[in-house]
Amino acid sequence: MAMKIYLTVCMPLLMIICCYTSNVVGADPGPLQDFCVADQQSKGKLLVGFVDTNNTLFSKILEKGDVFVFPKALPHFQENVGHQHAVAIAAFNSQFPGILTIANSLFAANPPIPDSVLAKAFRITHNLVDHTKAEFEFEST
């Protein structure tokens, strides 16, 4: 419940503040990981979203001038869903925010996560785990 209140009350207010201040995340980096603003010159559309701790998807299609905030430490995504190039500006809560790509972290870990763990977590066969890991090995070489 607290997350829904945060998303419906605090985040829109924070997004408005971010649009009208020059120090976007410097004052309180805790509540957000990054945010995305569709560039005013862009004619493309971005599908953006994140999944909260209750497995609820929050998403929006951004067009020029729209803003979206990704809460800290939640899996999120961006995808160009338009037929033209999309340009977005992102701001992070640190000069070294780091990147954690979920698929790479799970299927290309070194040393590797045991197949039995991945098979159980994703409810797939060991053969499918091996096939998926092989795809990531090919990409990393």
N, CA, C and O atoms as a GROMACS GRO file, in nm:
protein
  564
    1MET      N    1   0.082  -0.119   0.000
    1MET     CA    2   0.000   0.000   0.000
    1MET      C    3   0.087   0.126   0.000
    1MET      O    4   0.057   0.223  -0.070
    2ALA      N    5   0.193   0.123   0.079
    2ALA     CA    6   0.282   0.239   0.085
    2ALA      C    7   0.343   0.268  -0.051
    2ALA      O    8   0.361   0.385  -0.087
    3MET      N    9   0.375   0.163  -0.129
    3MET     CA   10   0.433   0.182  -0.261
    3MET      C   11   0.334   0.251  -0.353
    3MET      O   12   0.373   0.337  -0.432
    4LYS      N   13   0.204   0.215  -0.345
    4LYS     CA   14   0.104   0.279  -0.431
    4LYS      C   15   0.087   0.426  -0.394
    4LYS      O   16   0.071   0.511  -0.482
    5ILE      N   17   0.090   0.457  -0.265
    5ILE     CA   18   0.082   0.598  -0.222
    5ILE      C   19   0.203   0.673  -0.274
    5ILE      O   20   0.190   0.785  -0.325
    6TYR      N   21   0.320   0.612  -0.260
    6TYR     CA   22   0.443   0.674  -0.309
    6TYR      C   23   0.434   0.700  -0.458
    6TYR      O   24   0.471   0.808  -0.505
    7LEU      N   25   0.385   0.602  -0.534
    7LEU     CA   26   0.378   0.616  -0.679
    7LEU      C   27   0.274   0.717  -0.724
    7LEU      O   28   0.294   0.785  -0.825
    8THR      N   29   0.163   0.728  -0.652
    8THR     CA   30   0.057   0.818  -0.696
    8THR      C   31   0.072   0.959  -0.642
    8THR      O   32   0.022   1.054  -0.703
    9VAL      N   33   0.140   0.976  -0.529
    9VAL     CA   34   0.152   1.110  -0.469
    9VAL      C   35   0.293   1.165  -0.482
    9VAL      O   36   0.313   1.273  -0.538
   10CYS      N   37   0.390   1.093  -0.431
   10CYS     CA   38   0.527   1.145  -0.424
   10CYS      C   39   0.596   1.151  -0.560
   10CYS      O   40   0.661   1.251  -0.591
   11MET      N   41   0.583   1.046  -0.639
   11MET     CA   42   0.656   1.045  -0.766
   11MET      C   43   0.610   1.154  -0.862
   11MET      O   44   0.696   1.219  -0.922
   12PRO      N   45   0.479   1.177  -0.882
   12PRO     CA   46   0.442   1.286  -0.972
   12PRO      C   47   0.494   1.422  -0.924
   12PRO      O   48   0.538   1.504  -1.004
   13LEU      N   49   0.488   1.444  -0.793
   13LEU     CA   50   0.541   1.569  -0.738
   13LEU      C   51   0.691   1.578  -0.764
   13LEU      O   52   0.740   1.684  -0.803
   14LEU      N   53   0.762   1.470  -0.743
   14LEU     CA   54   0.905   1.467  -0.766
   14LEU      C   55   0.937   1.491  -0.913
   14LEU      O   56   1.034   1.560  -0.945
   15MET      N   57   0.856   1.435  -1.004
   15MET     CA   58   0.880   1.456  -1.147
   15MET      C   59   0.860   1.602  -1.184
   15MET      O   60   0.936   1.656  -1.264
   16ILE      N   61   0.759   1.667  -1.126
   16ILE     CA   62   0.736   1.809  -1.154
   16ILE      C   63   0.854   1.891  -1.104
   16ILE      O   64   0.902   1.981  -1.174
   17ILE      N   65   0.901   1.860  -0.984
   17ILE     CA   66   1.016   1.931  -0.928
   17ILE      C   67   1.138   1.910  -1.017
   17ILE      O   68   1.213   2.004  -1.043
   18CYS      N   69   1.158   1.788  -1.064
   18CYS     CA   70   1.273   1.757  -1.149
   18CYS      C   71   1.271   1.839  -1.278
   18CYS      O   72   1.376   1.879  -1.327
   19CYS      N   73   1.153   1.863  -1.331
   19CYS     CA   74   1.142   1.938  -1.457
   19CYS      C   75   1.176   2.085  -1.440
   19CYS      O   76   1.215   2.151  -1.537
   20TYR      N   77   1.162   2.138  -1.320
   20TYR     CA   78   1.180   2.281  -1.300
   20TYR      C   79   1.299   2.317  -1.213
   20TYR      O   80   1.310   2.432  -1.172
   21THR      N   81   1.386   2.224  -1.184
   21THR     CA   82   1.506   2.256  -1.107
   21THR      C   83   1.628   2.213  -1.185
   21THR      O   84   1.622   2.123  -1.268
   22SER      N   85   1.740   2.280  -1.155
   22SER     CA   86   1.862   2.243  -1.225
   22SER      C   87   1.936   2.131  -1.153
   22SER      O   88   2.017   2.062  -1.215
   23ASN      N   89   1.910   2.112  -1.024
   23ASN     CA   90   1.975   2.006  -0.946
   23ASN      C   91   1.875   1.893  -0.927
   23ASN      O   92   1.812   1.882  -0.822
   24VAL      N   93   1.862   1.812  -1.028
   24VAL     CA   94   1.753   1.716  -1.035
   24VAL      C   95   1.755   1.615  -0.922
   24VAL      O   96   1.655   1.603  -0.850
   25VAL      N   97   1.862   1.542  -0.903
   25VAL     CA   98   1.864   1.437  -0.803
   25VAL      C   99   1.967   1.462  -0.694
   25VAL      O  100   1.987   1.376  -0.608
   26GLY      N  101   2.033   1.574  -0.697
   26GLY     CA  102   2.138   1.599  -0.599
   26GLY      C  103   2.087   1.614  -0.458
   26GLY      O  104   2.159   1.581  -0.363
   27ALA      N  105   1.967   1.662  -0.440
   27ALA     CA  106   1.916   1.688  -0.306
   27ALA      C  107   1.879   1.560  -0.233
   27ALA      O  108   1.906   1.549  -0.113
   28ASP      N  109   1.820   1.464  -0.300
   28ASP     CA  110   1.777   1.342  -0.234
   28ASP      C  111   1.787   1.226  -0.332
   28ASP      O  112   1.688   1.192  -0.398
   29PRO      N  113   1.906   1.165  -0.343
   29PRO     CA  114   1.922   1.058  -0.441
   29PRO      C  115   1.853   0.928  -0.404
   29PRO      O  116   1.841   0.840  -0.489
   30GLY      N  117   1.808   0.912  -0.282
   30GLY     CA  118   1.751   0.786  -0.236
   30GLY      C  119   1.628   0.739  -0.311
   30GLY      O  120   1.623   0.621  -0.347
   31PRO      N  121   1.529   0.823  -0.339
   31PRO     CA  122   1.405   0.771  -0.394
   31PRO      C  123   1.412   0.728  -0.540
   31PRO      O  124   1.324   0.655  -0.585
   32LEU      N  125   1.513   0.769  -0.615
   32LEU     CA  126   1.514   0.726  -0.754
   32LEU      C  127   1.648   0.675  -0.799
   32LEU      O  128   1.754   0.714  -0.750
   33GLN      N  129   1.640   0.586  -0.894
   33GLN     CA  130   1.762   0.536  -0.956
   33GLN      C  131   1.794   0.624  -1.075
   33GLN      O  132   1.907   0.670  -1.089
   34ASP      N  133   1.699   0.646  -1.159
   34ASP     CA  134   1.717   0.735  -1.272
   34ASP      C  135   1.580   0.776  -1.324
   34ASP      O  136   1.478   0.719  -1.286
   35PHE      N  137   1.580   0.875  -1.410
   35PHE     CA  138   1.455   0.910  -1.474
   35PHE      C  139   1.482   0.943  -1.619
   35PHE      O  140   1.596   0.968  -1.658
   36CYS      N  141   1.378   0.942  -1.697
   36CYS     CA  142   1.390   0.952  -1.841
   36CYS      C  143   1.295   1.060  -1.891
   36CYS      O  144   1.177   1.060  -1.857
   37VAL      N  145   1.347   1.152  -1.972
   37VAL     CA  146   1.265   1.256  -2.033
   37VAL      C  147   1.277   1.240  -2.184
   37VAL      O  148   1.388   1.240  -2.238
   38ALA      N  149   1.166   1.228  -2.249
   38ALA     CA  150   1.170   1.220  -2.395
   38ALA      C  151   1.205   1.358  -2.449
   38ALA      O  152   1.138   1.456  -2.416
   39ASP      N  153   1.309   1.368  -2.530
   39ASP     CA  154   1.360   1.493  -2.583
   39ASP      C  155   1.252   1.566  -2.663
   39ASP      O  156   1.173   1.502  -2.734
   40GLN      N  157   1.248   1.698  -2.652
   40GLN     CA  158   1.146   1.779  -2.721
   40GLN      C  159   1.154   1.767  -2.874
   40GLN      O  160   1.054   1.786  -2.942
   41GLN      N  161   1.272   1.737  -2.927
   41GLN     CA  162   1.288   1.726  -3.072
   41GLN      C  163   1.257   1.585  -3.124
   41GLN      O  164   1.245   1.565  -3.245
   42SER      N  165   1.243   1.490  -3.035
   42SER     CA  166   1.223   1.351  -3.075
   42SER      C  167   1.082   1.329  -3.128
   42SER      O  168   0.985   1.380  -3.072
   43LYS      N  169   1.073   1.253  -3.235
   43LYS     CA  170   0.942   1.217  -3.289
   43LYS      C  171   0.907   1.072  -3.256
   43LYS      O  172   0.798   1.026  -3.288
   44GLY      N  173   1.000   1.002  -3.192
   44GLY     CA  174   0.979   0.862  -3.157
   44GLY      C  175   0.897   0.847  -3.030
   44GLY      O  176   0.864   0.946  -2.964
   45LYS      N  177   0.866   0.724  -2.998
   45LYS     CA  178   0.791   0.691  -2.877
   45LYS      C  179   0.869   0.585  -2.800
   45LYS      O  180   0.920   0.490  -2.859
   46LEU      N  181   0.877   0.602  -2.669
   46LEU     CA  182   0.946   0.505  -2.584
   46LEU      C  183   0.847   0.439  -2.490
   46LEU      O  184   0.772   0.508  -2.420
   47LEU      N  185   0.847   0.308  -2.488
   47LEU     CA  186   0.773   0.234  -2.387
   47LEU      C  187   0.868   0.216  -2.270
   47LEU      O  188   0.975   0.156  -2.285
   48VAL      N  189   0.831   0.268  -2.154
   48VAL     CA  190   0.916   0.257  -2.035
   48VAL      C  191   0.834   0.197  -1.922
   48VAL      O  192   0.711   0.210  -1.920
   49GLY      N  193   0.900   0.131  -1.830
   49GLY     CA  194   0.826   0.075  -1.717
   49GLY      C  195   0.917   0.009  -1.617
   49GLY      O  196   1.037  -0.007  -1.639
   50PHE      N  197   0.857  -0.030  -1.506
   50PHE     CA  198   0.927  -0.105  -1.402
   50PHE      C  199   0.829  -0.198  -1.335
   50PHE      O  200   0.707  -0.180  -1.344
   51VAL      N  201   0.882  -0.298  -1.266
   51VAL     CA  202   0.802  -0.394  -1.192
   51VAL      C  203   0.833  -0.375  -1.044
   51VAL      O  204   0.949  -0.376  -1.004
   52ASP      N  205   0.727  -0.357  -0.962
   52ASP     CA  206   0.750  -0.334  -0.819
   52ASP      C  207   0.763  -0.467  -0.745
   52ASP      O  208   0.761  -0.574  -0.806
   53THR      N  209   0.778  -0.459  -0.613
   53THR     CA  210   0.800  -0.579  -0.532
   53THR      C  211   0.677  -0.669  -0.522
   53THR      O  212   0.688  -0.781  -0.473
   54ASN      N  213   0.562  -0.622  -0.568
   54ASN     CA  214   0.441  -0.705  -0.573
   54ASN      C  215   0.418  -0.762  -0.712
   54ASN      O  216   0.310  -0.814  -0.742
   55ASN      N  217   0.521  -0.754  -0.798
   55ASN     CA  218   0.514  -0.800  -0.937
   55ASN      C  219   0.412  -0.725  -1.020
   55ASN      O  220   0.354  -0.780  -1.114
   56THR      N  221   0.389  -0.598  -0.987
   56THR     CA  222   0.298  -0.513  -1.062
   56THR      C  223   0.379  -0.430  -1.161
   56THR      O  224   0.477  -0.366  -1.124
   57LEU      N  225   0.337  -0.432  -1.287
   57LEU     CA  226   0.403  -0.354  -1.390
   57LEU      C  227   0.345  -0.213  -1.394
   57LEU      O  228   0.223  -0.196  -1.399
   58PHE      N  229   0.431  -0.113  -1.391
   58PHE     CA  230   0.394   0.026  -1.410
   58PHE      C  231   0.464   0.069  -1.538
   58PHE      O  232   0.587   0.067  -1.546
   59SER      N  233   0.387   0.109  -1.640
   59SER     CA  234   0.448   0.145  -1.767
   59SER      C  235   0.375   0.262  -1.830
   59SER      O  236   0.263   0.296  -1.792
   60LYS      N  237   0.443   0.323  -1.926
   60LYS     CA  238   0.387   0.438  -1.997
   60LYS      C  239   0.459   0.450  -2.130
   60LYS      O  240   0.577   0.416  -2.141
   61ILE      N  241   0.389   0.500  -2.230
   61ILE     CA  242   0.454   0.534  -2.356
   61ILE      C  243   0.488   0.682  -2.349
   61ILE      O  244   0.400   0.768  -2.336
   62LEU      N  245   0.618   0.712  -2.359
   62LEU     CA  246   0.665   0.850  -2.353
   62LEU      C  247   0.671   0.909  -2.492
   62LEU      O  248   0.722   0.848  -2.586
   63GLU      N  249   0.618   1.030  -2.503
   63GLU     CA  250   0.634   1.108  -2.624
   63GLU      C  251   0.709   1.233  -2.585
   63GLU      O  252   0.741   1.250  -2.467
   64LYS      N  253   0.739   1.321  -2.679
   64LYS     CA  254   0.826   1.434  -2.649
   64LYS      C  255   0.777   1.513  -2.528
   64LYS      O  256   0.659   1.548  -2.517
   65GLY      N  257   0.871   1.541  -2.437
   65GLY     CA  258   0.842   1.618  -2.317
   65GLY      C  259   0.791   1.539  -2.199
   65GLY      O  260   0.782   1.594  -2.089
   66ASP      N  261   0.758   1.411  -2.216
   66ASP     CA  262   0.709   1.329  -2.105
   66ASP      C  263   0.823   1.290  -2.013
   66ASP      O  264   0.939   1.286  -2.054
   67VAL      N  265   0.789   1.260  -1.887
   67VAL     CA  266   0.887   1.223  -1.786
   67VAL      C  267   0.842   1.094  -1.719
   67VAL      O  268   0.722   1.072  -1.700
   68PHE      N  269   0.938   1.009  -1.682
   68PHE     CA  270   0.909   0.886  -1.609
   68PHE      C  271   1.021   0.861  -1.510
   68PHE      O  272   1.138   0.876  -1.545
   69VAL      N  273   0.987   0.823  -1.388
   69VAL     CA  274   1.086   0.798  -1.284
   69VAL      C  275   1.091   0.649  -1.253
   69VAL      O  276   0.987   0.584  -1.238
   70PHE      N  277   1.212   0.595  -1.244
   70PHE     CA  278   1.232   0.456  -1.206
   70PHE      C  279   1.276   0.451  -1.060
   70PHE      O  280   1.383   0.503  -1.028
   71PRO      N  281   1.198   0.391  -0.971
   71PRO     CA  282   1.240   0.380  -0.831
   71PRO      C  283   1.369   0.298  -0.818
   71PRO      O  284   1.398   0.211  -0.899
   72LYS      N  285   1.442   0.328  -0.715
   72LYS     CA  286   1.572   0.265  -0.692
   72LYS      C  287   1.558   0.114  -0.675
   72LYS      O  288   1.469   0.064  -0.606
   73ALA      N  289   1.648   0.042  -0.739
   73ALA     CA  290   1.668  -0.102  -0.724
   73ALA      C  291   1.555  -0.189  -0.780
   73ALA      O  292   1.550  -0.308  -0.750
   74LEU      N  293   1.464  -0.133  -0.858
   74LEU     CA  294   1.359  -0.215  -0.919
   74LEU      C  295   1.395  -0.240  -1.066
   74LEU      O  296   1.449  -0.151  -1.133
   75PRO      N  297   1.365  -0.360  -1.117
   75PRO     CA  298   1.393  -0.387  -1.258
   75PRO      C  299   1.310  -0.295  -1.347
   75PRO      O  300   1.190  -0.277  -1.326
   76HIS      N  301   1.375  -0.238  -1.447
   76HIS     CA  302   1.305  -0.146  -1.536
   76HIS      C  303   1.356  -0.162  -1.678
   76HIS      O  304   1.456  -0.229  -1.703
   77PHE      N  305   1.283  -0.099  -1.772
   77PHE     CA  306   1.316  -0.115  -1.914
   77PHE      C  307   1.276   0.008  -1.992
   77PHE      O  308   1.195   0.090  -1.947
   78GLN      N  309   1.335   0.020  -2.110
   78GLN     CA  310   1.297   0.121  -2.208
   78GLN      C  311   1.303   0.053  -2.345
   78GLN      O  312   1.394  -0.024  -2.373
   79GLU      N  313   1.204   0.084  -2.431
   79GLU     CA  314   1.204   0.028  -2.566
   79GLU      C  315   1.145   0.129  -2.663
   79GLU      O  316   1.041   0.188  -2.634
   80ASN      N  317   1.210   0.148  -2.776
   80ASN     CA  318   1.157   0.235  -2.880
   80ASN      C  319   1.044   0.161  -2.950
   80ASN      O  320   1.068   0.061  -3.018
   81VAL      N  321   0.920   0.209  -2.935
   81VAL     CA  322   0.805   0.144  -2.996
   81VAL      C  323   0.749   0.224  -3.113
   81VAL      O  324   0.648   0.187  -3.172
   82GLY      N  325   0.816   0.334  -3.146
   82GLY     CA  326   0.772   0.415  -3.259
   82GLY      C  327   0.838   0.370  -3.388
   82GLY      O  328   0.914   0.273  -3.390
   83HIS      N  329   0.806   0.440  -3.494
   83HIS     CA  330   0.863   0.407  -3.625
   83HIS      C  331   0.976   0.503  -3.662
   83HIS      O  332   1.026   0.499  -3.774
   84GLN      N  333   1.016   0.588  -3.567
   84GLN     CA  334   1.125   0.682  -3.589
   84GLN      C  335   1.223   0.672  -3.472
   84GLN      O  336   1.194   0.608  -3.371
   85HIS      N  337   1.338   0.734  -3.488
   85HIS     CA  338   1.436   0.735  -3.379
   85HIS      C  339   1.376   0.806  -3.259
   85HIS      O  340   1.306   0.907  -3.273
   86ALA      N  341   1.403   0.753  -3.142
   86ALA     CA  342   1.358   0.815  -3.017
   86ALA      C  343   1.481   0.863  -2.941
   86ALA      O  344   1.582   0.794  -2.934
   87VAL      N  345   1.471   0.982  -2.885
   87VAL     CA  346   1.580   1.039  -2.807
   87VAL      C  347   1.530   1.063  -2.666
   87VAL      O  348   1.422   1.118  -2.646
   88ALA      N  349   1.609   1.020  -2.568
   88ALA     CA  350   1.571   1.040  -2.428
   88ALA      C  351   1.691   1.090  -2.350
   88ALA      O  352   1.806   1.062  -2.386
   89ILE      N  353   1.663   1.163  -2.245
   89ILE     CA  354   1.767   1.212  -2.155
   89ILE      C  355   1.747   1.140  -2.023
   89ILE      O  356   1.637   1.139  -1.968
   90ALA      N  357   1.852   1.080  -1.972
   90ALA     CA  358   1.844   1.007  -1.845
   90ALA      C  359   1.934   1.073  -1.742
   90ALA      O  360   2.043   1.121  -1.775
   91ALA      N  361   1.889   1.075  -1.618
   91ALA     CA  362   1.971   1.125  -1.507
   91ALA      C  363   1.978   1.017  -1.402
   91ALA      O  364   1.880   0.946  -1.378
   92PHE      N  365   2.094   1.005  -1.340
   92PHE     CA  366   2.116   0.900  -1.241
   92PHE      C  367   2.143   0.962  -1.104
   92PHE      O  368   2.172   1.081  -1.093
   93ASN      N  369   2.134   0.880  -1.000
   93ASN     CA  370   2.153   0.929  -0.864
   93ASN      C  371   2.299   0.927  -0.822
   93ASN      O  372   2.329   0.947  -0.704
   94SER      N  373   2.390   0.902  -0.914
   94SER     CA  374   2.531   0.893  -0.881
   94SER      C  375   2.612   0.915  -1.007
   94SER      O  376   2.563   0.892  -1.118
   95GLN      N  377   2.735   0.959  -0.991
   95GLN     CA  378   2.819   0.970  -1.110
   95GLN      C  379   2.866   0.833  -1.158
   95GLN      O  380   2.912   0.820  -1.272
   96PHE      N  381   2.855   0.732  -1.072
   96PHE     CA  382   2.887   0.594  -1.108
   96PHE      C  383   2.768   0.504  -1.074
   96PHE      O  384   2.777   0.425  -0.980
   97PRO      N  385   2.656   0.515  -1.149
   97PRO     CA  386   2.536   0.442  -1.110
   97PRO      C  387   2.546   0.291  -1.127
   97PRO      O  388   2.476   0.216  -1.058
   98GLY      N  389   2.630   0.244  -1.216
   98GLY     CA  390   2.641   0.101  -1.239
   98GLY      C  391   2.526   0.049  -1.323
   98GLY      O  392   2.420   0.111  -1.330
   99ILE      N  393   2.549  -0.062  -1.385
   99ILE     CA  394   2.446  -0.125  -1.468
   99ILE      C  395   2.442  -0.273  -1.433
   99ILE      O  396   2.546  -0.339  -1.426
  100LEU      N  397   2.325  -0.322  -1.412
  100LEU     CA  398   2.306  -0.464  -1.384
  100LEU      C  399   2.202  -0.516  -1.482
  100LEU      O  400   2.083  -0.492  -1.465
  101THR      N  401   2.248  -0.586  -1.585
  101THR     CA  402   2.157  -0.645  -1.682
  101THR      C  403   2.116  -0.782  -1.628
  101THR      O  404   2.200  -0.870  -1.611
  102ILE      N  405   1.989  -0.799  -1.603
  102ILE     CA  406   1.940  -0.918  -1.534
  102ILE      C  407   1.977  -1.046  -1.608
  102ILE      O  408   2.030  -1.139  -1.548
  103ALA      N  409   1.951  -1.051  -1.738
  103ALA     CA  410   1.979  -1.174  -1.813
  103ALA      C  411   2.128  -1.208  -1.810
  103ALA      O  412   2.164  -1.323  -1.789
  104ASN      N  413   2.214  -1.108  -1.831
  104ASN     CA  414   2.358  -1.134  -1.827
  104ASN      C  415   2.402  -1.179  -1.688
  104ASN      O  416   2.484  -1.269  -1.676
  105SER      N  417   2.346  -1.117  -1.585
  105SER     CA  418   2.383  -1.153  -1.448
  105SER      C  419   2.348  -1.298  -1.416
  105SER      O  420   2.421  -1.364  -1.342
  106LEU      N  421   2.239  -1.346  -1.471
  106LEU     CA  422   2.195  -1.482  -1.440
  106LEU      C  423   2.256  -1.588  -1.531
  106LEU      O  424   2.299  -1.693  -1.485
  107PHE      N  425   2.259  -1.560  -1.661
  107PHE     CA  426   2.299  -1.664  -1.757
  107PHE      C  427   2.444  -1.654  -1.802
  107PHE      O  428   2.493  -1.745  -1.869
  108ALA      N  429   2.513  -1.545  -1.769
  108ALA     CA  430   2.654  -1.532  -1.807
  108ALA      C  431   2.742  -1.505  -1.686
  108ALA      O  432   2.852  -1.451  -1.700
  109ALA      N  433   2.696  -1.541  -1.567
  109ALA     CA  434   2.774  -1.520  -1.444
  109ALA      C  435   2.903  -1.601  -1.449
  109ALA      O  436   2.908  -1.709  -1.509
  110ASN      N  437   3.008  -1.547  -1.385
  110ASN     CA  438   3.135  -1.617  -1.380
  110ASN      C  439   3.188  -1.616  -1.238
  110ASN      O  440   3.227  -1.509  -1.191
  111PRO      N  441   3.192  -1.727  -1.168
  111PRO     CA  442   3.155  -1.861  -1.211
  111PRO      C  443   3.004  -1.871  -1.232
  111PRO      O  444   2.928  -1.791  -1.176
  112PRO      N  445   2.961  -1.968  -1.310
  112PRO     CA  446   2.819  -1.976  -1.345
  112PRO      C  447   2.729  -2.018  -1.229
  112PRO      O  448   2.769  -2.094  -1.140
  113ILE      N  449   2.607  -1.965  -1.233
  113ILE     CA  450   2.504  -2.011  -1.139
  113ILE      C  451   2.466  -2.153  -1.181
  113ILE      O  452   2.449  -2.178  -1.300
  114PRO      N  453   2.454  -2.246  -1.087
  114PRO     CA  454   2.422  -2.384  -1.125
  114PRO      C  455   2.291  -2.394  -1.205
  114PRO      O  456   2.194  -2.324  -1.177
  115ASP      N  457   2.293  -2.481  -1.305
  115ASP     CA  458   2.174  -2.502  -1.388
  115ASP      C  459   2.052  -2.538  -1.305
  115ASP      O  460   1.940  -2.496  -1.336
  116SER      N  461   2.072  -2.616  -1.200
  116SER     CA  462   1.959  -2.659  -1.117
  116SER      C  463   1.890  -2.540  -1.052
  116SER      O  464   1.767  -2.538  -1.037
  117VAL      N  465   1.968  -2.439  -1.012
  117VAL     CA  466   1.911  -2.318  -0.951
  117VAL      C  467   1.829  -2.240  -1.053
  117VAL      O  468   1.716  -2.200  -1.025
  118LEU      N  469   1.886  -2.219  -1.172
  118LEU     CA  470   1.815  -2.144  -1.276
  118LEU      C  471   1.692  -2.219  -1.325
  118LEU      O  472   1.588  -2.158  -1.348
  119ALA      N  473   1.702  -2.349  -1.340
  119ALA     CA  474   1.587  -2.428  -1.385
  119ALA      C  475   1.473  -2.418  -1.285
  119ALA      O  476   1.357  -2.404  -1.324
  120LYS      N  477   1.505  -2.424  -1.159
  120LYS     CA  478   1.401  -2.415  -1.056
  120LYS      C  479   1.343  -2.273  -1.049
  120LYS      O  480   1.222  -2.257  -1.038
  121ALA      N  481   1.429  -2.172  -1.056
  121ALA     CA  482   1.383  -2.033  -1.045
  121ALA      C  483   1.292  -1.994  -1.161
  121ALA      O  484   1.193  -1.924  -1.141
  122PHE      N  485   1.326  -2.039  -1.282
  122PHE     CA  486   1.248  -2.002  -1.400
  122PHE      C  487   1.146  -2.107  -1.441
  122PHE      O  488   1.070  -2.088  -1.535
  123ARG      N  489   1.146  -2.220  -1.369
  123ARG     CA  490   1.053  -2.330  -1.399
  123ARG      C  491   1.068  -2.377  -1.543
  123ARG      O  492   0.971  -2.393  -1.617
  124ILE      N  493   1.195  -2.400  -1.579
  124ILE     CA  494   1.227  -2.448  -1.713
  124ILE      C  495   1.318  -2.571  -1.700
  124ILE      O  496   1.366  -2.603  -1.591
  125THR      N  497   1.340  -2.638  -1.812
  125THR     CA  498   1.423  -2.759  -1.810
  125THR      C  499   1.571  -2.722  -1.807
  125THR      O  500   1.610  -2.610  -1.841
  126HIS      N  501   1.652  -2.818  -1.766
  126HIS     CA  502   1.798  -2.798  -1.766
  126HIS      C  503   1.848  -2.776  -1.909
  126HIS      O  504   1.942  -2.699  -1.930
  127ASN      N  505   1.787  -2.844  -2.006
  127ASN     CA  506   1.827  -2.825  -2.146
  127ASN      C  507   1.805  -2.682  -2.192
  127ASN      O  508   1.887  -2.625  -2.263
  128LEU      N  509   1.693  -2.623  -2.151
  128LEU     CA  510   1.665  -2.484  -2.188
  128LEU      C  511   1.762  -2.389  -2.119
  128LEU      O  512   1.804  -2.289  -2.178
  129VAL      N  513   1.799  -2.418  -1.995
  129VAL     CA  514   1.900  -2.337  -1.926
  129VAL      C  515   2.032  -2.343  -2.003
  129VAL      O  516   2.094  -2.240  -2.027
  130ASP      N  517   2.074  -2.463  -2.041
  130ASP     CA  518   2.199  -2.478  -2.116
  130ASP      C  519   2.193  -2.404  -2.249
  130ASP      O  520   2.290  -2.338  -2.288
  131HIS      N  521   2.080  -2.414  -2.318
  131HIS     CA  522   2.064  -2.344  -2.446
  131HIS      C  523   2.074  -2.192  -2.426
  131HIS      O  524   2.140  -2.123  -2.504
  132THR      N  525   2.009  -2.141  -2.323
  132THR     CA  526   2.011  -1.997  -2.295
  132THR      C  527   2.152  -1.951  -2.259
  132THR      O  528   2.198  -1.848  -2.308
  133LYS      N  529   2.220  -2.026  -2.174
  133LYS     CA  530   2.358  -1.992  -2.139
  133LYS      C  531   2.447  -1.990  -2.263
  133LYS      O  532   2.534  -1.904  -2.275
  134ALA      N  533   2.426  -2.083  -2.353
  134ALA     CA  534   2.506  -2.089  -2.476
  134ALA      C  535   2.486  -1.963  -2.560
  134ALA      O  536   2.580  -1.915  -2.623
  135GLU      N  537   2.365  -1.910  -2.563
  135GLU     CA  538   2.339  -1.786  -2.637
  135GLU      C  539   2.419  -1.670  -2.580
  135GLU      O  540   2.470  -1.588  -2.655
  136PHE      N  541   2.431  -1.663  -2.449
  136PHE     CA  542   2.506  -1.555  -2.385
  136PHE      C  543   2.656  -1.574  -2.402
  136PHE      O  544   2.728  -1.476  -2.413
  137GLU      N  545   2.704  -1.697  -2.405
  137GLU     CA  546   2.846  -1.723  -2.429
  137GLU      C  547   2.883  -1.677  -2.568
  137GLU      O  548   2.991  -1.621  -2.589
  138PHE      N  549   2.795  -1.700  -2.665
  138PHE     CA  550   2.820  -1.658  -2.803
  138PHE      C  551   2.830  -1.506  -2.812
  138PHE      O  552   2.918  -1.454  -2.880
  139GLU      N  553   2.740  -1.434  -2.744
  139GLU     CA  554   2.739  -1.289  -2.749
  139GLU      C  555   2.861  -1.228  -2.683
  139GLU      O  556   2.906  -1.122  -2.726
  140SER      N  557   2.915  -1.291  -2.580
  140SER     CA  558   3.025  -1.230  -2.505
  140SER      C  559   3.161  -1.252  -2.571
  140SER      O  560   3.259  -1.191  -2.529
  141THR      N  561   3.168  -1.336  -2.673
  141THR     CA  562   3.298  -1.360  -2.738
  141THR      C  563   3.322  -1.267  -2.852
  141THR      O  564   3.426  -1.274  -2.917
   0.00000   0.00000   0.00000
